[in-house]
Amino acid sequence: MQARTLGIAGWVRNLTTGEVEVWAVGAKDRLESLFHELRRGPPGSLVEKLEIHERTMPEGFTINRVFTVRVDGEKPI
């Protein structure tokens, strides 16, 4: 997984709409590298658009320092 290689923390999950949701935390240059990979997508995929929303972490919120794959039904942040 590219995010783990880049040292980015967070998660990714497939939504029932066919979209993919990613929450990523890391250094700006490493996030830019991840965004580049997300725009390309995995082999055989079609990425129609990539929306990036910069957010601040909620007070008291912590995130594992690893990147994980979540399953549908897990509560979004």
DSSP file (Angstrom, degrees, kcal/mol; ACC not computed):
  #  RESIDUE AA STRUCTURE BP1 BP2  ACC     N-H-->O    O-->H-N    N-H-->O    O-->H-N    TCO  KAPPA ALPHA  PHI   PSI    X-CA   Y-CA   Z-CA
    1    1 A M     >        0   0    0      0, 0.0     4,-1.7     0, 0.0     3,-0.3   0.000 360.0 360.0 360.0 128.4    0.0    0.0    0.0
    2    2 A Q  H  >  +     0   0    0      1,-0.2     4,-2.0     2,-0.2     6,-0.2   0.863 360.0  57.4 -59.0 -41.9    1.5    3.3   -1.1
    3    3 A A  H  >>S+     0   0    0      1,-0.2     5,-2.7     2,-0.2     4,-0.5   0.899 106.8  48.8 -60.5 -41.3    0.4    5.3    2.0
    4    4 A R  H >45S+     0   0    0     -3,-0.3     3,-1.1     1,-0.2    -1,-0.2   0.913 109.7  52.1 -65.2 -41.3    2.2    2.9    4.3
    5    5 A T  H 3<5S+     0   0    0     -4,-1.7    -1,-0.2     1,-0.3    -2,-0.2   0.864 109.8  49.9 -61.3 -36.4    5.4    3.2    2.2
    6    6 A L  H 3<5S-     0   0    0     -4,-2.0    -1,-0.3    -5,-0.2    -2,-0.2   0.520 115.9-115.3 -81.0  -6.0    5.1    7.0    2.4
    7    7 A G  T <<5 +     0   0    0     -3,-1.1     2,-0.4    -4,-0.5    -3,-0.2   0.782  62.7 152.4  76.9  27.1    4.8    6.9    6.2
    8    8 A I      < -     0   0    0     -5,-2.7    -1,-0.3    -6,-0.2     2,-0.2  -0.739  33.6-146.9 -93.4 137.9    1.2    8.3    6.1
    9    9 A A  E     +A   25   0A   0     16,-2.5    16,-2.9    -2,-0.4     2,-0.3  -0.672  50.9  67.1 -97.5 156.8   -1.2    7.5    8.9
   10   10 A G  E     -Ab  24  67A   0     56,-2.3    58,-2.1    54,-0.3     2,-0.3  -0.966  67.3 -85.5 139.2-152.2   -5.0    7.1    8.3
   11   11 A W  E     -Ab  23  68A   0     12,-2.3    12,-2.7    -2,-0.3     2,-0.3  -0.975  16.2-151.0-155.2 165.3   -7.4    4.9    6.6
   12   12 A V  E     +Ab  22  69A   0     56,-1.7    58,-3.0    -2,-0.3     2,-0.3  -0.982  17.4 173.4-137.8 147.4   -9.2    4.1    3.3
   13   13 A R  E     -A   21   0A   0      8,-2.1     8,-2.8    -2,-0.3     2,-0.4  -0.988  30.8-119.8-154.3 150.5  -12.6    2.5    2.7
   14   14 A N  E     -A   20   0A   0     56,-0.4     6,-0.2    -2,-0.3     2,-0.2  -0.749  30.8-144.5 -86.2 133.8  -14.9    1.8   -0.2
   15   15 A L    >   -     0   0    0      4,-3.2     3,-1.9    -2,-0.4    57,-0.0  -0.623  23.4-113.9 -95.9 159.6  -18.3    3.4    0.0
   16   16 A T  T 3  S+     0   0    0      1,-0.3    -1,-0.1    -2,-0.2    -2,-0.0   0.678 114.6  66.0 -65.9 -16.5  -21.6    1.9   -1.2
   17   17 A T  T 3  S-     0   0    0      2,-0.1    -1,-0.3     1,-0.0     3,-0.1   0.533 120.6-106.0 -79.9  -7.2  -21.8    4.6   -3.8
   18   18 A G  S <  S+     0   0    0     -3,-1.9    -2,-0.1     1,-0.4     2,-0.1   0.313  84.6 122.1  94.6  -7.2  -18.7    3.3   -5.5
   19   19 A E        -     0   0    0     -5,-0.1    -4,-3.2     1,-0.0     2,-0.4  -0.403  57.9-132.8 -82.2 164.9  -16.6    6.1   -4.2
   20   20 A V  E     -A   14   0A   0     -6,-0.2     2,-0.4    -2,-0.1    -6,-0.2  -0.979  13.9-154.8-120.3 132.5  -13.5    5.7   -2.1
   21   21 A E  E     -A   13   0A   0     -8,-2.8    -8,-2.1    -2,-0.4     2,-0.4  -0.913  11.6-174.2-110.4 132.7  -12.9    7.7    1.1
   22   22 A V  E     -A   12   0A   0     -2,-0.4     2,-0.5   -10,-0.2   -10,-0.2  -0.988  13.8-169.3-128.2 135.0   -9.5    8.4    2.4
   23   23 A W  E     +A   11   0A   0    -12,-2.7   -12,-2.3    -2,-0.4     2,-0.4  -0.986  23.2 176.8-119.3 115.7   -8.4   10.1    5.7
   24   24 A A  E     -A   10   0A   0     -2,-0.5     2,-0.4   -14,-0.2   -14,-0.2  -0.965  17.5-172.3-130.3 139.1   -4.7   10.7    5.6
   25   25 A V  E     +A    9   0A   0    -16,-2.9   -16,-2.5    -2,-0.4     2,-0.3  -0.996  36.7  95.7-129.1 127.9   -2.3   12.4    8.0
   26   26 A G  S    S-     0   0    0     -2,-0.4   -18,-0.1   -18,-0.2   -19,-0.1  -0.985  71.8 -37.9 175.6-177.0    1.3   13.2    7.1
   27   27 A A     >  -     0   0    0     -2,-0.3     4,-2.5   -20,-0.1     3,-0.4  -0.353  57.1-116.9 -65.2 145.8    3.9   15.6    5.9
   28   28 A K  H  > S+     0   0    0      1,-0.2     4,-2.4     2,-0.2     5,-0.2   0.881 113.1  50.7 -55.1 -45.0    2.7   17.8    3.0
   29   29 A D  H  > S+     0   0    0      1,-0.2     4,-1.5     2,-0.2    -1,-0.2   0.870 112.2  47.7 -64.4 -35.2    5.2   16.4    0.5
   30   30 A R  H  > S+     0   0    0     -3,-0.4     4,-2.0     2,-0.2    -1,-0.2   0.869 110.4  51.7 -73.2 -36.3    4.3   12.8    1.3
   31   31 A L  H  X S+     0   0    0     -4,-2.5     4,-2.8     2,-0.2    -2,-0.2   0.902 106.8  54.2 -64.7 -39.6    0.6   13.7    1.0
   32   32 A E  H  X S+     0   0    0     -4,-2.4     4,-2.0     1,-0.2    -1,-0.2   0.892 107.6  50.6 -60.7 -39.0    1.2   15.2   -2.4
   33   33 A S  H  X S+     0   0    0     -4,-1.5     4,-1.8     2,-0.2    -1,-0.2   0.903 110.6  49.2 -64.3 -40.7    2.8   11.9   -3.5
   34   34 A L  H  X S+     0   0    0     -4,-2.0     4,-2.6     2,-0.2    -2,-0.2   0.922 108.5  53.0 -63.8 -43.6   -0.2   10.0   -2.2
   35   35 A F  H  X S+     0   0    0     -4,-2.8     4,-2.2     1,-0.2    -1,-0.2   0.888 106.5  53.8 -59.3 -39.2   -2.6   12.4   -4.1
   36   36 A H  H  X S+     0   0    0     -4,-2.0     4,-1.3     1,-0.2    -1,-0.2   0.927 110.9  45.4 -60.3 -45.2   -0.6   11.7   -7.3
   37   37 A E  H  X S+     0   0    0     -4,-1.8     4,-2.5     1,-0.2    -2,-0.2   0.882 110.6  53.7 -66.3 -38.5   -1.1    7.9   -6.8
   38   38 A L  H  < S+     0   0    0     -4,-2.6    -1,-0.2     1,-0.2    -2,-0.2   0.879 104.8  54.8 -64.6 -37.3   -4.8    8.4   -6.0
   39   39 A R  H  < S+     0   0    0     -4,-2.2     8,-0.2     1,-0.2    -1,-0.2   0.864 112.2  44.3 -63.5 -35.1   -5.3   10.3   -9.2
   40   40 A R  H  < S-     0   0    0     -4,-1.3     7,-0.2    -5,-0.2    -2,-0.2   0.893  97.7-164.3 -75.1 -41.0   -3.8    7.4  -11.1
   41   41 A G     <  -     0   0    0     -4,-2.5     3,-0.1    -5,-0.1    -2,-0.1   0.054  32.1 -54.1  75.3 168.4   -5.7    4.7   -9.2
   42   42 A P  S >  S-     0   0    0      0, 0.0     3,-2.0     0, 0.0    -4,-0.0  -0.329  77.1 -71.4 -74.0 162.2   -4.9    1.0   -9.2
   43   43 A P  T 3  S+     0   0    0      0, 0.0     3,-0.1     0, 0.0    -2,-0.0  -0.265 122.2  19.9 -53.9 135.5   -4.6   -0.9  -12.5
   44   44 A G  T 3  S+     0   0    0      1,-0.3     2,-0.2    -3,-0.1    -3,-0.1   0.444 101.1 116.0  84.9   0.6   -8.0   -1.4  -14.1
   45   45 A S    <   -     0   0    0     -3,-2.0     2,-0.5    -5,-0.1    -1,-0.3  -0.580  56.3-142.5 -99.9 165.2   -9.7    1.4  -12.3
   46   46 A L        -     0   0    0     -2,-0.2     2,-0.8    -3,-0.1    -5,-0.1  -0.966   9.1-162.9-126.9 112.9  -11.2    4.7  -13.5
   47   47 A V        +     0   0    0     -2,-0.5     3,-0.1    -8,-0.2    -2,-0.0  -0.861   9.7 178.7 -97.0 110.9  -10.6    7.8  -11.3
   48   48 A E        -     0   0    0     -2,-0.8     2,-0.3     1,-0.3    -1,-0.2   0.858  65.3 -14.4 -82.1 -36.8  -13.1   10.4  -12.5
   49   49 A K        -     0   0    0      2,-0.0     2,-0.5     0, 0.0    -1,-0.3  -0.985  52.4-142.3-161.1 158.9  -12.2   13.0   -9.9
   50   50 A L        -     0   0    0     -2,-0.3     2,-0.5    -3,-0.1   -11,-0.0  -0.984  14.9-164.8-128.1 119.0  -10.2   13.5   -6.7
   51   51 A E        -     0   0    0     -2,-0.5     2,-0.5     2,-0.0    -2,-0.0  -0.903   4.6-164.1-104.4 129.6  -11.6   15.9   -4.1
   52   52 A I        -     0   0    0     -2,-0.5     2,-0.5     2,-0.0    -2,-0.0  -0.963   6.1-175.5-116.9 125.3   -9.2   17.0   -1.4
   53   53 A H        -     0   0    0     -2,-0.5     2,-0.5     2,-0.0    -2,-0.0  -0.969  15.5-147.5-121.5 115.3  -10.5   18.6    1.8
   54   54 A E        +     0   0    0     -2,-0.5     2,-0.3     0, 0.0    -2,-0.0  -0.695  26.9 175.0 -83.2 130.0   -8.0   19.9    4.3
   55   55 A R        -     0   0    0     -2,-0.5     2,-0.3     3,-0.0    -2,-0.0  -0.928  29.7-122.6-133.6 156.0   -9.3   19.6    7.8
   56   56 A T        -     0   0    0     -2,-0.3     3,-0.1     1,-0.0     0, 0.0  -0.748  38.8-104.3 -94.8 149.1   -8.0   20.1   11.3
   57   57 A M        -     0   0    0     -2,-0.3     3,-0.1     1,-0.1    -1,-0.0  -0.519  39.4-109.5 -71.8 134.6   -8.0   17.3   13.7
   58   58 A P    >   -     0   0    0      0, 0.0     3,-2.4     0, 0.0    -1,-0.1  -0.340  46.4 -88.4 -60.6 145.5  -10.8   17.5   16.3
   59   59 A E  T 3  S+     0   0    0      1,-0.3     3,-0.1    -3,-0.1    -3,-0.0  -0.311 114.9  14.0 -57.5 132.6   -9.5   18.3   19.8
   60   60 A G  T 3  S+     0   0    0      1,-0.3     2,-0.3    -3,-0.1    -1,-0.3   0.386  94.6 134.7  83.3  -4.1   -8.7   15.1   21.7
   61   61 A F    <   -     0   0    0     -3,-2.4     2,-0.3    -4,-0.0    -1,-0.3  -0.604  32.7-172.7 -80.9 135.7   -8.8   13.0   18.5
   62   62 A T        -     0   0    0     -2,-0.3     2,-0.4    -3,-0.1    -3,-0.0  -0.931   7.4-158.0-124.8 152.9   -5.9   10.6   18.0
   63   63 A I        -     0   0    0     -2,-0.3   -54,-0.0   -54,-0.0    -2,-0.0  -0.984  28.6-105.2-130.1 141.3   -5.1    8.5   15.0
   64   64 A N        -     0   0    0     -2,-0.4   -54,-0.3     1,-0.1     4,-0.1  -0.313  29.7-123.7 -58.3 147.4   -3.1    5.3   14.8
   65   65 A R  S    S+     0   0    0    -56,-0.1     2,-0.3     2,-0.1    -1,-0.1   0.064  88.9  76.4 -84.6  27.6    0.3    5.9   13.3
   66   66 A V  S    S-     0   0    0    -56,-0.1   -56,-2.3     2,-0.0     2,-0.5  -0.825  82.4-116.9-127.1 168.7   -0.4    3.3   10.6
   67   67 A F  E     -b   10   0A   0    -58,-0.3     2,-0.3    -2,-0.3   -56,-0.2  -0.946  38.6-178.8-110.3 127.8   -2.6    3.2    7.5
   68   68 A T  E     -b   11   0A   0    -58,-2.1   -56,-1.7    -2,-0.5     2,-0.5  -0.808  29.5-122.1-126.1 163.0   -5.5    0.8    7.6
   69   69 A V  E     -b   12   0A   0     -2,-0.3     2,-0.2   -58,-0.2   -56,-0.2  -0.925  31.0-156.1-102.7 125.2   -8.3   -0.5    5.4
   70   70 A R        -     0   0    0    -58,-3.0   -56,-0.4    -2,-0.5     2,-0.3  -0.655   8.9-129.1 -99.7 158.3  -11.8    0.0    6.9
   71   71 A V    >   -     0   0    0     -2,-0.2     3,-1.6   -58,-0.1   -56,-0.0  -0.741  35.8 -86.3-104.0 154.7  -14.9   -2.0    6.1
   72   72 A D  T 3  S+     0   0    0     -2,-0.3    -1,-0.1     1,-0.2     3,-0.1  -0.209 111.7  43.0 -54.1 147.7  -18.3   -0.6    5.3
   73   73 A G  T 3  S+     0   0    0      1,-0.4     2,-0.3    -3,-0.1    -1,-0.2   0.170  78.8 125.5  98.0 -17.5  -20.4    0.2    8.3
   74   74 A E  S <  S-     0   0    0     -3,-1.6    -1,-0.4     1,-0.1    -4,-0.0  -0.567  73.2-101.7 -74.8 141.0  -17.7    1.8   10.3
   75   75 A K        -     0   0    0     -2,-0.3    -1,-0.1    -3,-0.1     2,-0.0  -0.387  36.5-126.1 -65.4 129.3  -18.6    5.2   11.5
   76   76 A P              0   0    0      0, 0.0    -1,-0.1     0, 0.0     0, 0.0  -0.316 360.0 360.0 -71.4 162.0  -17.1    8.0    9.4
   77   77 A I              0   0    0     -2,-0.0    -2,-0.1     0, 0.0   -54,-0.0   0.448 360.0 360.0 -82.9 360.0  -15.1   10.7   11.1
